[in-house]
Amino acid sequence: MKAVLCSSFTGPADLRLSEIDEPRPAGDEILIDVHAASVSFMDQLMVSGLYQMRPPTPFVPGTEASGIVVAVGDKVTAFAPGDRVACSSWTGGYAERMTAKESKSVRLPDGVAFEAAATVLHNYGTAYYALVERARAQAGETVFITGAAGGVGLAAVDLGRHFGLRVVAGVGSDDKAALVRGYGASEIVNYRSEDLRDRIKSITSGQGIDVGFDNVGGAVFEQMARLMKWGGRLLPIGFASGEIPQVPMNLPLLKNYSIIGVFVGAWAERFSAEAARMNVTLMQLLADGRIRPHIDRVLPLEEAGDAMRAVANRTVQGRIVLKIR
């Protein structure tokens, strides 16, 4: 079968479309004819050797995909051949077929397209876990979301609107403002051209933010640590800037706010039943039209490297999807 292979941790430029053996499902796995796979910032980090885990090489990148079940392991009870599904995995999505854990797969409701389904579990799963499970965000609270036009950021904007939060969207360029406003942001802050501290103080009348949802890290997170409201929750999601921030711990002490880590992949491994229920909830929200994944563009499998470079260069709004079938 055709698959994109990463043979060394040297980045997207060295990915190659190859012929490899078809994978076989383990007892708790399903085998999927992949129709669509999304391209995430995490995928780009993985092939560049910059993620916190390194799969043995060579490996097939791709953490999220959708398609049709063609076989199941002998311990699988929730799926059967012919089922339309979306799934998440650490690797394997950029291929004509992939395997995924039963616990990390979800059946698609009628009418949900493969392309949209392939963008939900990572983006919206991260945002849902962060806002609902970790921050316990309540309607009317103010959430400031950085990297708001990216895949996870835009999902957080969309879910924040759905949950009745006041969404303040942080972007790195003005050309992204229209998109995030269309997804429900009431205020836009360009943290590369505006004084973040002054803008947040103005927007919140000096009260600060209830929930800080940070995809960027570095100096942006360090500024957010000084802009929290009493009893707020500051969520490190990722470090797209490449810089892991450091925070003086007197800041959360003085305002009784919490810094709460968000690693949905590790949570899903430890609490698979809860994660599976979340995935069903997200797919139903998609089917009902209450969330709207944004697809920047659809590309063929052989352009996976170009897609990753676009993600790394911050020229993608929402997600790029690879159409495989």
Number of C-alpha atoms within 10 A of each C-alpha: 11 17 25 26 22 24 16 16 18 14 20 22 14 14 22 17 18 13 12 13 9 15 13 15 18 16 13 16 23 30 25 30 22 27 24 30 35 30 28 26 20 22 22 23 20 25 29 18 15 16 14 8 10 15 16 9 12 12 17 25 26 27 24 31 39 31 30 22 23 16 20 25 19 12 12 17 10 13 20 16 13 13 17 23 23 32 30 26 19 18 18 25 32 30 29 21 25 28 27 26 20 23 23 22 25 26 20 22 16 8 9 17 17 23 23 21 28 31 30 29 26 25 22 26 23 20 27 24 19 24 24 14 11 16 23 12 21 17 13 12 16 23 27 29 28 30 27 33 32 26 29 29 29 30 29 31 32 26 24 29 19 15 16 15 23 22 27 27 29 29 23 18 14 12 9 21 20 12 16 27 19 11 23 21 26 16 17 22 24 19 18 13 11 11 11 18 15 11 17 21 15 12 17 15 9 14 14 23 27 26 30 29 30 24 23 24 23 17 14 19 25 15 15 23 23 16 24 26 22 17 15 24 27 28 22 21 23 21 15 18 14 11 14 15 16 12 14 10 10 9 15 21 11 10 14 14 19 19 17 15 15 21 14 18 17 10 13 18 12 11 12 16 13 12 22 17 12 19 25 17 15 21 22 16 15 21 18 13 11 13 20 17 22 21 17 15 13 17 18 13 22 19 15 26 21 14 27 23 17 17 23 17 9 15 14 20 22 26 28 26 27 27 19 23 12
